[in-house]
Structures are given as structure tokens and as C-alpha cells.
Amino acid sequence: MRCLECGSERERLTNGHLLACCGLTVHEYALRHHLPLDLILGPEQVNLKDPVSSYPRPQAQPSQPARALMRGLDWAGLLTVEDGFSVVPGEVRRLDLLLWALQWLGEYGYQFRQEYHYADDSHRVVARNRLKAPLACVAGAGGADPGSLPEADVLDGLAAMVAHAGEVHSAYLFLDFARIPVAEAVAAVLYRQHGIGLEALDLSAHPEGRLYRCRRREDSRRLLGLLNARLSEIPGARERLSLPGPEASVVKELVFDAAHFITDHPAKCSNLHGGRYRLQVEISDRIDPVTGCVVDYGYLKRVATRCVVDRFDHHTLNYAAPELAWRSSTELLCVYIWERLIPYLPGLSELKLYETTQSWCRYSGPDLEAFQSSGGDPILRHFQDPGLGRMPWRRLAAATPAGPLQVVAER
């Protein structure tokens, strides 16, 4: 087999040869030359076992940077357990980040593994890049309560979490903590020590976790500034979170069935009727240079399902939300949906809501910063206005005598 980097003939291409030849791994080489791993690897390189006994036990006590890195990975839920190993997952696009982490996590006994497996589902060989250490070597690592740590240790751990798992959408930083007590403790430290606010969003990817978004863009700017020196030491961290890049718009369509009626409508729409609504949610933002996406479609679907579909599907719109009790028109429904989605999706740029294939509404509302300042559009809240009913002429309704009811028609 001819190496396309150095031109030498090899029986097999391995990480050993490629790292010496060009600094690439087999996985990166395959991507650079757009070759399937099946054509590069031999059967003896695929589906290999990795025995725990082959890993030496670490000798020295881990250093403070190593402990801080473990802490941040633990907060982000990136320490997983597999076949007697503690595993830190990685991505080939961020291999330098994984290997940067190894310079510290090696103190716990972690080693880099690029493992090749034949995947039955895709019928091809796939590669996984990870750091692995025997579980016995990392027992208790990363588990300290943030509230009991010095502030510098909290910021060190938070920098590691931001670098490995933080996401920025429309200049708002999102952090998904694996455990609620840790999330609350870190949020308390940031607010108490630096006045940086985090807003909890009930949509964590972790069963016992909590998703936080910096409350305002200014909070994101200040937090990233606070961590700037730490992030500058981590490969690609600052560039991923702050550098401008190409922008794009993505759309997710969801469907729900609902009934409604239009109060005081002069025609048939005053009657209860129903149908199938199609909602298209558009997000416009920078393409993340690591994920290659504007926003993960899975996250977008979770948000829209939780905030819209779960609330309205097979319900009567007028009774599903007080803001829609008077008029559940597609126009007001779009305003309502926008206000539910924008805290989770600050890149939200447009909604399209189809009531029928011939009738739909297109709506673009305020961005998150404007929405936070205004508190929502008053068009939805006429009947929730505490001043409603306090005008002096309301007494005229009470003064009108009510006569007895009379039968005006009989069947």
C-alpha cells in the first residue's frame, strides 16, 4: 500500500508510520484523502480488544491542572464507564484538544486510543478517538462540590468544561451540567463573585442534569473574558467560541393536531374546528467550526417538541394557554410560540405556521435581548392585564337590571 503522504510502500498504514511521516493519525489520513477506512485497514487492525491489565498504574499524585481538567469533564458528563475503563470521548475534528487533555490526564493513567470497529448498522469500519484509563485509577476524581472549592479551582474546572462542551449561539453561551447540585453551585459562585447570571433551562441532555444559558449577551461576554487566559491555553477553544465564520439558516418542521375557535368571528371560524398544523422553525446563526452545524437538529426538535407540540398536540388551543383564550389565530399563535422558543433558541429567525396547505402565517419576532427587555408582546396579554375591569364605566354593566330569563323558542 502506497502512503499518499510520503510516497513509501507499506504493508499496512498505521498510526506509528503516519505520525512519524506527517503527524496524522489513520483516521485523519482517511479524511484528508477521502478514503474509507475499509480500504486502509486490515482485518487484524479492526475489532481489537483492549485489556485493562495492559495499562500501568500511575505513580504520582495528580497535579492541580489534572484535577481541574477531570473536574470540568465530570461536570460536563464527559467521563463515561465502559468495560472496566473510564473513557473520555473525542472527535477527530478536535483531536488536538483530546491530546492536549492527555498531557494532564496521563497523570491518572489515561492513554490515547484510536479504535476501529466494524459497525453492523452502517456496514463499514468506523473509528473512535478516546482517552481510556482503568476505573481503579480514577476513583473519586472530579467529584468535589464546587461550593467548597477555591474560586480559582472553580474557574479552572469551568474553563475545561467550556472548552470541551460549551456552545455559543447568537453570542449566548450554553452549558449543560450533568448534575443539578453542581450546576447550581457553579451558578452561585459566578453570580456571587462576579455578578454573572445564568438562566436555567429545563432541557438538559442529561437525566439528572441542568442546562444553563448565560442570562444576557453581556453575561456571556464577561464569562468568556473571565476565562480568556485559561481558554487561550486550550487548542481551538477561543477560536471555536468567538471567531466569526460563515452563517446559514436551518429549518425544522414539526406537526401537531389541534382544535380551536375564533371568539366573535362573524363566520364559521367561531365554531370549534380542528386540523393538522405544520410548524417550521428557522434558526440563523454562525456555522460552528467544530460541529459543522448552526444548531443540532436533535436539540432543535427537543425544544420545539417540549415547548410547542407537547402543549398543543390533541388539545384545544383556546384552553391550552391563557394568551390564546380569546384568539387562537395563526398570527397570535406564532407570537406565542416565538416567546416560548426564543429563550432556548437565541438564533431563532422565522416561524412559518400552516393551518392548511392554502393558509399559513410567517412571523419574525424580537431577538432574545429585546424580548428580555420588553417582557413579551402585550398583544397576547389583554385579558391578563390587572387593569382590565377597573375603568369607571364598568359600573354601568352592573347597574343594568337583569330581568328573568324567558323561553323564546321551543322544539
C-alpha distance (Angstrom), angle and dihedral (degrees) to the residues before:
residue distance angle dihedral
M1 . . .
R2 3.78 . .
C3 3.79 117.8 .
L4 3.79 107.2 -130.4
E5 3.81 90.9 -153.1
C6 3.80 103.1 53.3
G7 3.80 100.4 11.2
S8 3.82 95.1 -125.5
E9 3.78 122.1 139.3
R10 3.80 113.4 -116.0
E11 3.78 132.9 -179.4
R12 3.80 88.0 -139.9
L13 3.77 133.7 0.1
T14 3.79 110.4 -123.5
N15 3.77 136.6 174.7
G16 3.79 88.2 -109.0
H17 3.80 93.4 60.0
L18 3.80 96.9 38.5
L19 3.81 95.5 47.2
A20 3.81 89.2 52.4
C21 3.80 92.6 41.9
C22 3.81 102.9 44.6
G23 3.81 109.2 -13.2
L24 3.82 93.3 -106.6
T25 3.77 129.9 122.8
V26 3.79 122.4 -131.1
H27 3.82 90.4 -101.6
E28 3.82 92.6 52.6
Y29 3.81 91.2 44.6
A30 3.82 90.0 54.1
L31 3.80 91.0 51.7
R32 3.80 94.6 45.2
H33 3.79 91.1 53.2
H34 3.85 95.0 33.4
L35 3.80 92.7 -124.7
P36 3.81 126.6 147.0
L37 3.79 113.5 -114.6
D38 3.80 87.6 -126.6
L39 3.82 89.3 71.9
I40 3.81 94.6 47.3
L41 3.79 103.6 42.3
G42 3.77 129.0 63.7
P43 3.81 124.5 -138.7
E44 3.80 90.2 -102.5
Q45 3.84 89.5 63.0
V46 3.81 96.4 53.1
N47 3.83 130.4 81.6
L48 3.80 93.7 7.0
K49 3.80 120.2 171.0
D50 3.79 118.7 -122.5
P51 3.83 108.9 -152.6
V52 3.80 117.7 -152.1
S53 3.81 88.8 -139.4
S54 3.81 91.0 68.2
Y55 3.83 91.9 66.8
P56 3.83 116.5 89.3
R57 3.79 117.5 -134.0
P58 3.81 114.9 -110.9
Q59 3.78 115.1 -108.4
A60 3.81 106.4 -160.1
Q61 3.80 131.9 60.7
P62 3.83 108.8 -99.2
S63 3.80 114.7 -102.2
Q64 3.80 125.9 -119.0
P65 3.85 93.6 -98.8
A66 3.81 89.6 51.1
R67 3.80 91.9 50.2
A68 3.82 91.6 46.9
L69 3.80 91.5 51.2
M70 3.80 91.7 49.7
R71 3.77 89.1 48.7
G72 3.81 93.2 53.5
L73 3.81 92.8 46.5
D74 3.79 89.9 49.4
W75 3.81 92.1 49.8
A76 3.80 89.2 52.4
G77 3.81 93.2 48.8
L78 3.80 91.7 -117.4
L79 3.82 96.2 130.6
T80 3.79 106.5 89.0
V81 3.80 132.2 174.5
E82 3.79 122.7 -127.2
D83 3.83 129.4 164.9
G84 3.78 95.6 -27.3
F85 3.81 94.0 -41.2
S86 3.76 135.4 108.9
V87 3.80 104.4 -134.8
V88 3.80 130.9 -160.1
P89 3.83 107.9 -165.0
G90 3.78 121.3 -140.8
E91 3.78 140.6 -174.9
V92 3.77 125.9 -130.3
R93 3.83 89.8 -128.9
R94 3.81 88.3 59.4
L95 3.77 99.6 37.8
D96 3.81 91.6 130.5
L97 3.81 88.9 58.0
L98 3.80 91.1 51.9
L99 3.79 92.3 48.5
W100 3.81 91.1 45.3
A101 3.81 87.3 55.8
L102 3.79 89.6 49.8
Q103 3.80 92.2 63.1
W104 3.80 86.8 67.4
L105 3.80 102.3 27.4
G106 3.78 89.9 53.8
E107 3.80 84.0 78.6
Y108 3.81 86.7 69.8
G109 3.78 92.8 48.0
Y110 3.81 98.4 -97.5
Q111 3.78 118.0 154.5
F112 3.79 130.9 -169.0
R113 3.79 116.3 -109.0
Q114 3.78 128.5 -176.5
E115 3.78 100.8 -169.2
Y116 3.79 125.4 -170.0
H117 3.78 121.6 -150.9
Y118 3.75 134.2 175.0
A119 3.81 105.7 -123.9
D120 3.80 114.1 -146.9
D121 3.80 92.3 -158.9
S122 3.79 96.3 55.5
H123 3.82 97.0 27.5
R124 3.78 92.5 -133.7
V125 3.78 141.0 92.0
V126 3.80 113.9 -91.5
A127 3.79 129.8 -170.3
R128 3.80 128.0 -136.9
N129 3.79 122.1 -162.8
R130 3.80 113.8 -156.4
L131 3.77 146.3 145.4
K132 3.81 113.7 -124.0
A133 3.79 134.5 -170.7
P134 3.81 132.7 168.0
L135 3.80 110.3 -93.1
A136 3.80 90.9 -124.2
C137 3.81 89.7 63.5
V138 3.80 95.6 57.2
A139 3.80 102.9 37.7
G140 3.80 109.7 147.2
A141 3.80 94.9 3.1
G142 3.80 116.8 144.1
G143 3.79 96.1 9.5
A144 3.82 101.6 113.2
D145 3.81 118.5 127.0
P146 3.83 107.4 -109.3
G147 3.79 89.6 -141.8
S148 3.81 90.7 63.8
L149 3.81 95.8 47.5
P150 3.80 128.0 93.3
E151 3.79 112.1 -100.3
A152 3.83 92.4 -111.1
D153 3.81 90.4 56.2
V154 3.81 91.1 50.4
L155 3.81 91.0 51.3
D156 3.81 91.6 46.9
G157 3.79 90.7 53.1
L158 3.79 91.9 43.7
A159 3.81 91.5 51.6
A160 3.80 89.9 53.6
M161 3.81 90.5 49.2
V162 3.81 93.0 47.7
A163 3.80 92.2 48.7
H164 3.81 94.2 49.7
A165 3.80 103.3 33.0
G166 3.82 111.1 8.1
E167 3.80 119.9 116.0
V168 3.79 130.5 -164.4
H169 3.80 120.2 -151.0
S170 3.81 118.8 179.5
A171 3.83 89.1 -18.9
Y172 3.83 93.1 -52.7
L173 3.81 116.0 120.6
F174 3.83 116.2 -136.6
L175 3.82 123.0 -160.7
D176 3.80 123.5 -174.9
F177 3.81 112.0 -159.8
A178 3.80 119.7 -160.5
R179 3.84 93.4 -141.2
I180 3.80 130.2 37.8
P181 3.85 97.9 -140.2
V182 3.81 90.7 54.7
A183 3.81 91.1 46.7
E184 3.79 92.7 51.0
A185 3.81 92.9 46.3
V186 3.81 93.4 51.0
A187 3.82 91.2 45.9
A188 3.81 89.9 51.0
V189 3.82 92.5 51.0
L190 3.81 92.3 49.8
Y191 3.79 93.4 48.9
R192 3.80 96.1 41.8
Q193 3.79 97.0 45.0
H194 3.80 102.0 31.5
G195 3.81 109.3 13.3
I196 3.81 90.3 -118.2
G197 3.79 111.7 150.1
L198 3.80 126.0 -147.6
E199 3.80 122.0 -167.8
A200 3.80 118.5 -146.1
L201 3.80 116.4 -130.3
D202 3.81 118.2 -166.9
L203 3.79 95.3 -134.1
S204 3.80 108.4 88.3
A205 3.80 118.7 157.8
H206 3.81 87.6 -138.3
P207 3.83 119.7 81.4
E208 3.81 92.3 -132.7
G209 3.77 97.6 25.5
R210 3.76 140.2 101.6
L211 3.78 130.4 -135.4
Y212 3.79 115.5 -142.4
R213 3.78 129.9 -168.1
C214 3.78 122.1 -167.6
R215 3.78 102.4 -103.4
R216 3.79 96.0 -127.9
R217 3.78 136.5 9.7
E218 3.79 87.7 -107.7
D219 3.81 89.6 57.9
S220 3.81 89.4 52.5
R221 3.79 91.6 48.7
R222 3.80 92.3 49.0
L223 3.80 94.6 46.0
L224 3.81 93.4 49.3
G225 3.80 88.3 46.1
L226 3.79 90.3 51.5
L227 3.80 90.1 52.2
N228 3.80 95.8 38.1
A229 3.82 98.0 106.0
R230 3.79 91.5 47.8
L231 3.81 94.2 45.3
S232 3.79 92.0 48.7
E233 3.82 88.7 67.2
I234 3.81 92.6 55.0
P235 3.82 116.5 82.7
G236 3.80 112.9 -107.0
A237 3.82 96.0 -10.7
R238 3.80 100.5 118.0
E239 3.79 93.3 36.9
R240 3.77 92.5 53.5
L241 3.79 94.4 47.7
S242 3.78 102.3 40.8
L243 3.81 115.7 15.4
P244 3.83 116.8 102.8
G245 3.76 118.5 -117.2
P246 3.80 143.1 163.9
E247 3.78 115.9 -46.5
A248 3.77 130.3 -142.6
S249 3.80 141.7 168.8
V250 3.78 125.0 -123.6
V251 3.80 128.4 -169.9
K252 3.79 132.0 -153.8
E253 3.80 120.6 -166.6
L254 3.78 122.5 -152.7
V255 3.79 131.0 179.1
F256 3.79 131.3 -147.9
D257 3.81 134.9 168.9
A258 3.77 118.0 -133.8
A259 3.79 143.5 156.6
H260 3.81 127.0 -136.8
F261 3.75 145.6 157.3
I262 3.81 133.3 -148.8
T263 3.79 111.7 -126.2
D264 3.82 114.1 -131.0
H265 3.78 92.3 4.5
P266 3.83 109.5 155.3
A267 3.80 94.7 -140.2
K268 3.80 139.7 42.0
C269 3.81 94.4 -57.8
S270 3.80 87.9 81.2
N271 3.80 86.6 71.5
L272 3.79 120.5 84.1
H273 3.78 107.8 -97.4
G274 3.78 136.4 153.8
G275 3.72 147.2 -164.5
R276 3.77 147.5 152.1
Y277 3.80 117.7 -57.7
R278 3.81 121.9 -157.4
L279 3.78 115.4 -157.1
Q280 3.81 121.7 -165.6
V281 3.80 114.9 -165.7
E282 3.81 115.9 -163.3
I283 3.81 123.4 -161.8
S284 3.81 121.6 -169.6
D285 3.78 119.6 -169.5
R286 3.79 146.5 115.0
I287 3.79 117.0 -54.5
D288 3.80 107.0 -112.0
P289 3.82 105.8 -120.1
V290 3.81 91.4 -143.7
T291 3.79 102.7 43.3
G292 3.80 95.8 30.8
C293 3.82 87.9 -136.6
V294 3.78 138.0 106.1
V295 3.79 88.9 -142.9
D296 3.77 133.0 -15.9
Y297 3.82 109.1 -96.1
G298 3.80 89.4 -142.8
Y299 3.81 91.7 57.6
L300 3.81 91.2 44.2
K301 3.80 90.2 52.4
R302 3.83 92.1 47.6
V303 3.79 91.5 52.1
A304 3.80 95.6 46.6
T305 3.80 92.7 43.7
R306 3.80 93.7 49.9
C307 3.81 96.9 42.4
V308 3.81 100.7 36.4
V309 3.79 118.2 9.8
D310 3.80 97.1 43.5
R311 3.79 90.2 49.4
F312 3.81 98.9 46.0
D313 3.80 109.9 23.7
H314 3.84 109.6 115.1
H315 3.80 91.6 -5.2
T316 3.79 134.4 111.8
L317 3.80 104.9 -106.0
N318 3.81 93.8 -144.4
Y319 3.79 90.9 59.0
A320 3.82 97.7 36.6
A321 3.81 95.2 70.6
P322 3.82 131.0 17.1
E323 3.81 91.0 -137.1
L324 3.82 89.4 63.4
A325 3.81 99.1 43.0
W326 3.80 93.0 101.0
R327 3.80 101.7 36.4
S328 3.77 123.7 10.0
S329 3.78 93.5 -179.4
T330 3.79 118.9 151.5
E331 3.81 87.7 -111.2
L332 3.80 95.5 57.0
L333 3.78 90.9 37.5
C334 3.81 88.7 58.0
V335 3.81 91.5 50.9
Y336 3.80 89.5 49.9
I337 3.82 93.3 47.7
W338 3.81 91.7 47.7
E339 3.79 91.1 55.3
R340 3.81 90.7 50.9
L341 3.81 94.9 48.2
I342 3.81 103.9 39.8
P343 3.85 96.6 75.2
Y344 3.82 89.0 58.1
L345 3.81 97.7 34.3
P346 3.81 110.7 39.2
G347 3.81 89.2 171.2
L348 3.81 91.0 62.4
S349 3.82 106.7 137.8
E350 3.82 107.9 164.6
L351 3.77 144.6 3.6
K352 3.78 126.5 -155.6
L353 3.78 117.0 -168.2
Y354 3.80 119.6 -172.3
E355 3.79 116.0 -160.3
T356 3.79 89.9 175.5
T357 3.78 132.8 -4.0
Q358 3.81 87.8 -97.6
S359 3.83 99.6 41.4
W360 3.78 126.5 56.1
C361 3.79 142.9 143.9
R362 3.81 128.4 -132.9
Y363 3.81 116.1 -157.8
S364 3.81 138.2 175.7
G365 3.78 115.7 -174.6
P366 3.80 136.0 -174.8
D367 3.79 121.2 -58.0
L368 3.79 118.5 -109.3
E369 3.79 94.8 -93.5
A370 3.81 92.6 52.2
F371 3.80 91.3 44.0
Q372 3.80 90.9 52.6
S373 3.80 90.3 51.4
S374 3.80 95.8 46.9
G375 3.79 98.7 38.7
G376 3.79 92.0 -138.3
D377 3.76 136.3 -49.0
P378 3.83 115.5 -58.6
I379 3.82 90.3 -143.8
L380 3.80 87.5 82.9
R381 3.78 97.2 47.7
H382 3.79 109.0 55.5
F383 3.79 93.7 117.2
Q384 3.82 92.3 43.1
D385 3.82 91.9 54.4
P386 3.84 107.1 118.1
G387 3.82 88.8 -146.6
L388 3.78 91.7 62.1
G389 3.81 110.5 111.7
R390 3.81 95.7 19.8
M391 3.79 99.0 97.5
P392 3.84 113.4 115.3
W393 3.80 94.7 -121.6
R394 3.80 89.7 63.9
R395 3.81 86.8 84.1
L396 3.79 88.4 68.9
A397 3.79 89.8 69.7
A398 3.79 91.0 53.2
A399 3.81 91.8 47.0
T400 3.78 93.6 55.6
P401 3.82 107.7 103.2
A402 3.76 114.1 -120.0
G403 3.78 111.3 -142.5
P404 3.78 124.8 -157.3
L405 3.77 118.4 -76.5
Q406 3.77 114.8 -102.4
V407 3.77 132.1 -159.2
V408 3.79 106.0 -115.3
A409 3.78 98.5 175.9
E410 3.77 138.2 14.3
R411 3.77 130.6 -161.5
